[in-house]
């Protein structure tokens, strides 16, 4: 099996319909919860995954995020390109730590401040994924979000 096909097979674990539970902690210590859904499909080229998340988090406007997941054979890295309903666009770049754990990092700017985003995706089993996102600005934690994705039963 080539590296391209191995990486593609690992990403294909995302394909399907998911329900999502959300626990968020803001920089001021406020804890919020939410829920939502994710739909993930193979791209027409069959070289990536296209996912859309629709989220409802208490105290916030509804949140939508579209993601393209793909393996870049030239660099040997996985890309998670995200566009959000808040107007953000990030190319998270990462690697598989093992066959169940994918780690991403992105550095850039948000509201004219340096921001670093770290995302860990962990497959607990074929029907459950945990995602941990932490956002840092100037070395201080700005946001911590834990997502639990459970595959919808068919």
N, C-alpha and C positions, 0 to 999 in steps of 0.2 A: 504494500500500500504506500503510495507516495505521500509526502508531507502535506501536499495540497488536499488530497482526498481524506487524509486523517483529520486535518483541521476542519474541513467541510463537514465531515461526519459528526464531529463534536458539536459544531454550531447547529447542526440540524436538530439537536435535542430541544432547541427553542421552539420549533414549529408546533403550532397548536393554539388552542384557546385557553387562557389563564384567568383566574381571579387573583387579585392582589390585595394583601393587607399591608398597611404602611404605619410605621412609628417614626416620628420625626422629633429631633431636639434642636432648637435654635441656639444661637450664640448667647442669648440672654437666659438660657435654661428652660425656656418654655417647651413643654412636651405636647405634641399634637398627634392625632391619629387620622387615618383615612383608609379608603379602599378604592378599588378600581378594577379594570380589566386590561388584558393585553392580548392582542392577536398577532401571531408571528407566522409569516409565510416565506417560502423560498422565493427568491427574486426570479424574474423571467429567464435570466441568463443561467440560473442554477448555480451561481458562484457565491451567493450570499443569502442573508436572511433580512427581510424587511419586517419590522415590528412596530405596532402602534399601541401606546398606552393611553388610557383615559382614566384620570384620577380625580378623586374628590377628597380634599384634605380640609379638615375643619378650620374655618377662619380665612380660607384662601379661595380665589376664583378656581373653577374647574381647570385642571391642568391636562394638557395633551402633549405627548412626546412621540416623535417618529424617529426610529433608529434603523440604520443600516449596519449590519454586522458582516464582516468579510475578513478573509485571510489574505494578506499581501505576500505572495510567494517570493517576491524580490527581497523584501526586508525580513521575511520570516516572522512578521508580527500580525496580530489581530487588530482590526480597527472597528470601533463602535462610533459611528458618526451620528450625532444626535441633533435634532432641531426641535425646539420646544415652543409651546404657545406663549411663552414669555419673551420670544424673540432671540433666544440663545441658540448658538450653533457651535458645537465642539466636536473635534475629532479625537476621541480617547484612543490611545494606543496601548496595547498590552500583549501579554503572553500567557500561555497556559502554564500554571504552576504544576499541575498534574491533570489527569483525565477528568477531574471533577471541579477544578478551580481555575478561574480565569481572572487575571488581575490587570486593571487598566489605570492609566494616569493621563491627566490633562492639565496643562498650565496655560494660563492666559489672563484675561481681564474680565471683571464683572463690576459694573457701576464704577468704572475708572480705578478699580483697585486690583492689585495682583490677586489671583486666585489659583489654587491648586485643588484639583478634584481627584480623589482616589476611589475606585470602584472595584469591589471584589464580588464575583459571581460564583456561587457555590451550588452545584447540583447535589442535593441530598439524596435524591433518587430520581427516576425518570419523570415523576409527576410532581416534584417539589424542588423549587430553586430559592435560595436565599441570596439577596443582593444587599451589600453594605456600601453606602456612599458616605464619604467624609469630605467636607470642603474646608480648606484652610486659607486664611489671608494673613500675611505677615507673621506666619508661624502660629496663629491662633485659630482654634476650631471655630468655624462659622456655622456649620450645619452638619448634622449627623442624621442619616436616614437609613432605616432598615426596612427592606421589602421582603415579603414572603409571597412567592408565586406558587399557586396550586393549580395543576391542570384541571380544566373543567371535565367532568365526566360526560361521555358521549352517549 
